[in-house]
């Protein structure tokens, strides 16, 4: 027997005070009898009188205006009505936490299409979703000002209950680390517990240590140290003539330094700046190079990693990005796997800064015979299965997706370059070979959100 049913919410004068009227067929389908129930919508709840009726439209719930107002329920909308251990629940209520920016009442910024895609998926699953900012939470009322797309009106805002589940889409560390934002996020995580997923960013050094100590991944992690002092780091640069220095809390490749020691002892280095351009200079020696950047490397802090001798494609560096996501059953899947090919002369392959994308198998087939391609593809599957398991084993938060960057060296060995806790998803879904995978990248986080609620509320 079903324990949930899609049903449309409508106000009615037939339902007075805190009354909800359901068709008897719906009540029978989800095993309900008339009487008193707790009815939830997100963080709001009310004690209701449930009644059955043979009149009215099928799959329509009639509620009093008082009840609709008390729970901040939308009308004319089809939502799942769940029978749970605590009573009845409309939803689930899906919140997308973001650094909300508006212009003339409309959401602005690079993420708005991402939000639209996620909310459209939620609608198809008969969930109710909105985008919200930490600053707009009313803790006393257990509600928040949320944004939704409503037809031709575009983005509209209204007050909703705090959500059942939150997908953290704050993508700037600066905003996330503000004290008022950090404190409120912790409070919200404490309220939702496991139903708050993908919080915060990973510490690159911490991830390196997790993967390095686990036998499933240790052989795929390049040598690295965390910068502590010139004296501590210098031997590593003497041992490795080519290294990358990466901000432990960095993203998009910004602030990365590549340093190469010449035969005469000088250090040639390149720094990726915020605008994507490269600054290139020389330092007289390892000691001079480290002293020049000592303050930056210490305060960053920075990870120093030996440079891998990776394969090039048409004289351009590339890496392999795998988007790993949990589905509606809570299982990890490889949603997308593609090669990110850097522009010539660049030290990173981020597509957002000019790189190109190509199917992994297609690129490998241009470089290897069929047998070697099969071996590499099998290794990619094994490593991408292992990494999320190791991360989850060491991390106490709920993780719904990861971006895994892998490198392929000249001998065909696979290396973990980086694990990203907030992988960027291309917002515009275009026609072509990537369309189905692009859609799936937005479907799975919402399906996983639904799974978290089902698991917690049943």
C-alpha positions in Angstrom: 0.0 0.0 0.0 1.3 3.4 -0.9 2.4 5.8 1.8 2.4 8.9 -0.3 0.2 10.4 -3.0 0.5 13.5 -5.3 -2.4 15.8 -4.5 -3.4 19.3 -5.4 -3.9 21.8 -2.6 -7.0 24.1 -2.8 -8.7 26.4 -0.3 -12.4 25.7 0.4 -15.1 27.2 2.6 -16.2 23.6 3.2 -13.1 23.2 5.3 -13.2 25.5 8.3 -10.6 26.2 11.0 -7.9 23.6 11.0 -9.7 21.1 8.8 -8.4 19.1 5.7 -10.8 17.2 3.5 -9.5 14.4 1.3 -11.3 12.2 -1.2 -12.0 8.8 0.4 -10.2 7.0 -2.4 -7.0 8.9 -1.6 -7.4 8.1 2.1 -7.9 4.5 1.4 -4.9 4.4 -1.0 -2.5 5.7 1.7 -4.3 4.0 4.6 -5.7 7.0 6.4 -8.8 7.2 8.6 -10.7 10.3 9.7 -9.4 11.9 12.9 -6.7 14.1 14.4 -3.2 14.3 12.8 -0.1 16.5 12.9 0.3 18.1 9.5 3.7 19.3 8.5 5.0 21.6 5.7 8.7 22.1 6.2 9.3 23.4 9.7 5.7 24.4 10.2 3.1 22.1 11.7 -0.5 22.2 12.9 -2.9 19.8 14.6 -5.6 19.1 12.1 -9.0 17.4 11.8 -8.8 15.1 8.7 -12.1 14.3 7.1 -13.1 12.2 4.1 -15.5 13.1 1.3 -17.0 11.5 -1.8 -17.5 14.9 -3.4 -15.1 17.3 -5.0 -12.3 16.6 -7.5 -10.1 13.5 -7.3 -6.6 14.0 -6.0 -7.5 17.4 -4.5 -7.1 18.3 -0.8 -9.4 21.0 0.5 -8.0 23.1 3.3 -9.3 26.0 5.3 -7.8 29.3 4.5 -6.7 29.5 8.2 -4.7 26.3 7.8 -3.2 27.3 4.5 -2.0 30.6 6.0 -0.7 29.0 9.2 1.5 26.5 7.3 2.4 28.9 4.4 1.1 26.3 1.9 0.9 27.1 -1.8 -2.4 26.6 -3.5 -3.2 25.3 -7.0 0.0 23.2 -6.7 0.4 19.4 -6.7 2.6 18.1 -3.9 3.2 14.7 -2.5 1.2 14.0 0.7 3.3 11.6 2.8 2.1 9.5 5.6 5.0 9.4 8.1 5.7 8.2 11.6 5.0 11.7 12.9 1.8 12.3 11.0 1.1 13.8 7.5 3.6 15.9 5.5 3.3 17.9 2.3 6.4 18.2 0.3 9.0 17.5 0.6 10.2 21.1 1.0 13.5 21.5 -0.8 15.7 24.5 0.0 18.6 25.6 -2.1 21.0 27.6 0.1 22.9 30.3 -1.8 24.4 33.8 -1.6 21.3 35.4 -3.1 21.8 38.5 -5.2 18.9 40.4 -6.8 18.4 43.1 -9.3 15.0 44.7 -9.5 13.5 41.8 -7.5 15.0 39.2 -9.9 17.7 36.7 -9.0 21.0 37.7 -10.7 24.4 36.0 -11.1 25.9 33.0 -12.8 23.9 30.5 -10.7 20.3 31.6 -11.5 19.9 29.1 -14.4 21.3 26.3 -12.2 18.6 27.2 -9.6 15.9 27.2 -12.3 17.0 23.7 -13.5 16.9 22.3 -9.9 13.5 23.8 -9.1 12.1 22.4 -12.3 13.3 18.9 -11.4 11.7 19.4 -7.9 8.4 20.3 -9.5 8.4 17.2 -11.6 8.9 15.1 -8.5 6.0 16.9 -6.8 8.4 18.5 -4.3 8.3 22.2 -3.5 11.5 24.1 -3.8 12.9 27.6 -3.3 16.2 29.4 -3.2 17.1 31.2 0.0 19.8 33.1 1.8 20.9 32.7 5.4 20.3 36.4 6.0 16.5 36.0 5.2 15.8 33.3 7.9 13.4 34.3 10.7 14.4 31.8 13.4 11.5 32.7 15.8 8.9 32.1 13.1 10.9 29.1 11.6 10.4 30.6 8.2 12.5 32.2 5.4 12.1 34.5 2.4 12.4 32.2 -0.5 12.6 32.7 -4.3 10.8 30.7 -7.0 10.1 31.1 -10.7 6.4 31.8 -11.3 5.6 31.9 -15.0 6.0 35.2 -16.8 6.6 37.0 -13.6 10.0 35.4 -13.3 11.5 35.2 -9.9 9.1 36.0 -7.1 9.7 36.0 -3.4 7.5 35.1 -0.5 7.8 33.6 3.0 8.0 29.8 3.3 8.6 27.5 6.2 12.2 26.4 6.8 12.8 23.5 4.4 12.9 19.7 5.1 16.2 19.3 3.3 18.9 21.8 2.2 21.3 21.5 -0.8 24.1 23.9 0.0 25.0 25.9 -3.1 27.1 28.7 -1.6 30.0 28.7 -4.0 32.2 31.5 -2.5 34.4 30.9 0.5 34.5 34.6 1.3 30.8 34.7 1.8 30.6 31.3 3.5 33.3 32.3 6.1 31.6 35.5 7.2 30.8 35.0 10.9 27.1 35.7 10.7 26.8 33.3 7.7 29.0 30.6 9.3 27.0 30.8 12.6 23.6 30.6 10.9 24.7 27.7 8.7 25.8 25.7 11.8 22.4 26.4 13.4 20.6 25.2 10.3 22.8 22.1 10.0 22.0 21.4 13.7 18.3 21.6 12.9 18.4 19.4 9.8 21.3 17.2 10.7 21.8 14.6 7.9 19.2 16.4 5.7 21.7 19.2 5.0 24.1 18.1 2.2 27.3 19.2 0.6 28.2 21.8 3.3 31.4 23.8 2.8 34.6 23.1 1.0 37.3 20.5 1.4 40.7 21.2 2.8 43.1 20.0 0.0 45.7 18.9 2.5 43.1 17.0 4.6 41.8 15.2 1.5 45.4 14.3 0.5 46.0 12.7 3.9 42.7 10.8 3.8 43.4 9.3 0.4 47.1 8.7 1.1 46.5 6.6 4.2 43.8 4.4 2.6 45.1 1.4 0.7 42.3 1.7 -1.9 43.6 5.1 -3.1 47.2 5.5 -1.7 48.9 4.5 -4.9 47.0 7.1 -6.9 48.0 10.1 -4.8 51.1 12.1 -5.8 53.7 13.1 -3.2 52.8 16.3 -1.4 53.6 18.3 1.8 51.9 21.2 3.5 54.1 24.3 3.6 55.2 25.2 7.2 58.5 27.0 6.7 61.3 27.6 4.1 63.5 25.1 5.9 60.8 22.4 5.9 59.8 22.9 2.3 63.2 23.4 0.6 64.2 19.7 0.6 60.9 18.8 -1.2 61.8 21.3 -4.0 65.3 19.8 -4.2 63.8 16.3 -4.5 61.3 17.3 -7.1 62.4 19.7 -9.9 58.8 20.5 -10.9 56.0 21.2 -8.4 52.6 22.8 -8.0 51.8 25.0 -5.0 48.1 25.1 -4.4 46.0 27.1 -1.9 44.5 24.5 0.5 41.2 26.4 0.4 41.4 27.5 -3.2 39.1 26.9 -6.2 39.0 27.5 -10.0 42.8 27.2 -10.1 43.2 30.8 -8.8 46.4 31.3 -6.8 48.1 28.2 -8.1 51.9 28.5 -8.7 53.9 26.1 -10.8 57.6 26.2 -10.0 60.3 24.5 -12.1 64.0 24.3 -11.2 66.4 25.0 -14.1 69.8 23.3 -14.5 71.5 26.5 -13.2 69.5 26.4 -10.0 67.1 29.2 -10.8 63.4 28.7 -10.3 61.0 29.6 -13.2 57.5 30.1 -11.8 54.0 30.8 -13.1 51.1 32.1 -11.1 47.5 32.0 -12.1 45.8 35.3 -11.4 42.1 36.0 -10.7 41.5 37.1 -14.3 42.9 33.8 -15.6 46.1 35.3 -16.9 49.6 33.9 -16.0 52.3 35.9 -14.4 55.8 34.4 -15.2 59.0 35.2 -13.5 62.3 33.8 -12.2 63.8 33.5 -8.7 67.5 33.0 -8.2 67.3 29.8 -6.1 64.9 27.6 -4.2 65.5 29.5 -1.0 64.9 32.9 -2.7 61.7 31.6 -4.3 60.3 30.2 -1.0 61.3 33.4 0.9 59.6 35.5 -1.7 56.3 33.7 -1.2 56.8 32.7 2.4 54.0 34.9 3.8 51.5 33.8 1.1 52.4 30.1 1.5 52.1 30.2 5.3 48.9 32.2 5.5 47.2 30.5 2.5 48.0 27.8 3.7 49.5 26.0 0.7 50.0 22.4 -0.4 53.1 21.6 -2.4 52.7 18.7 -4.8 55.1 17.1 -7.2 54.1 17.8 -10.8 52.9 14.7 -12.6 54.2 13.9 -16.1 50.8 13.8 -17.6 49.9 12.9 -21.2 49.1 15.7 -23.6 46.5 15.7 -26.3 47.5 17.6 -29.4 50.2 19.3 -27.3 47.6 20.5 -24.8 47.5 19.3 -21.2 44.3 17.6 -20.1 42.7 15.9 -17.0 39.6 13.8 -16.5 36.7 15.2 -14.6 34.2 12.8 -13.2 31.0 14.1 -11.7 30.0 11.7 -8.9 26.4 12.0 -7.5 24.1 10.0 -5.3 20.8 9.0 -6.7 17.3 8.5 -5.3 18.4 5.3 -3.5 21.5 7.0 -1.8 24.0 5.2 -4.1 27.0 6.8 -5.8 26.9 7.1 -9.6 29.2 8.4 -12.3 26.9 11.0 -13.8 29.4 12.5 -16.2 33.0 11.7 -17.2 34.8 13.9 -19.7 38.3 15.2 -20.5 39.0 18.9 -19.7 41.6 20.1 -22.2 43.6 23.2 -21.2 44.5 26.0 -23.6 48.1 25.9 -24.7 50.3 27.6 -22.2 47.8 27.4 -19.3 48.7 25.5 -16.1 45.1 24.5 -15.3 42.4 22.9 -17.4 39.3 24.6 -16.0 36.6 24.9 -18.7 35.4 28.1 -17.0 38.7 29.7 -17.9 38.9 28.6 -21.5 39.4 24.9 -21.5 37.5 22.5 -23.8 35.6 19.2 -23.1 35.9 15.9 -24.9 34.5 12.4 -24.3 37.1 10.3 -22.4 36.8 7.2 -24.5 37.1 9.2 -27.7 40.3 10.9 -26.6 41.8 7.7 -25.3 41.1 5.9 -28.6 43.2 8.5 -30.4 46.2 7.7 -28.1 45.9 3.9 -27.3 44.9 0.6 -28.8 41.5 -0.9 -27.8 43.0 -3.2 -25.1 44.8 -0.3 -23.3 41.6 1.8 -23.6 39.6 -0.9 -21.8 42.2 -1.2 -19.0 42.3 2.6 -18.4 38.5 2.8 -18.5 38.3 0.0 -15.9 40.8 1.7 -13.7 38.8 5.0 -13.9 35.8 3.1 -12.7 37.6 1.4 -9.8 39.2 4.7 -8.6 36.0 6.7 -8.9 34.2 4.0 -6.9 36.9 4.1 -4.1 37.4 7.9 -3.6 33.8 8.8 -2.4 33.9 5.9 0.0 37.1 7.0 1.5 35.9 10.7 1.7 32.6 9.6 3.4 34.5 7.4 5.8 36.5 10.3 7.0 33.9 13.1 6.7 30.9 13.4 9.1 28.8 15.5 6.9 26.2 14.4 4.3 27.8 14.4 0.8 25.6 14.1 -2.3 28.1 14.9 -5.0 31.8 15.2 -5.7 33.9 16.4 -8.6 36.9 14.1 -9.1 39.8 15.3 -11.2 42.2 12.6 -12.4 45.4 12.7 -14.4 46.8 10.1 -16.8 50.6 10.0 -16.9 52.9 8.9 -19.8 52.9 5.3 -18.5 49.1 5.1 -18.4 48.9 5.4 -14.6 46.0 7.3 -13.1 46.5 10.0 -10.4 44.0 11.9 -8.2 44.6 15.6 -8.8 41.8 17.0 -6.8 38.5 16.2 -5.1 35.9 19.1 -5.3 33.0 19.3 -2.9 31.1 21.8 -5.0 31.5 20.7 -8.6 30.3 23.3 -11.1 27.4 22.1 -13.4 27.0 23.8 -16.8 23.7 25.7 -16.4 22.6 25.8 -20.0 21.3 22.5 -21.2 21.8 22.4 -25.0 20.9 19.8 -27.6 23.5 17.3 -28.5 25.4 14.3 -27.1 25.7 15.8 -23.6 22.1 16.7 -23.1 20.9 13.7 -21.2 23.9 13.7 -18.9 23.5 17.5 -18.3 19.8 16.9 -17.3 20.9 14.0 -15.0 23.4 16.3 -13.2 20.5 18.4 -12.0 18.1 15.5 -11.4 20.2 13.5 -9.1 20.7 16.1 -6.3 17.0 16.6 -6.1 16.4 12.8 -6.1 19.0 12.5 -3.3 17.2 15.2 -1.3 14.0 13.3 -1.6 15.8 10.1 -0.5 17.2 11.9 2.6 13.7 13.0 3.6 12.2 9.5 3.0 14.9 7.9 5.1 14.5 10.4 8.0 10.7 10.8 8.1 9.5 7.2 7.6 
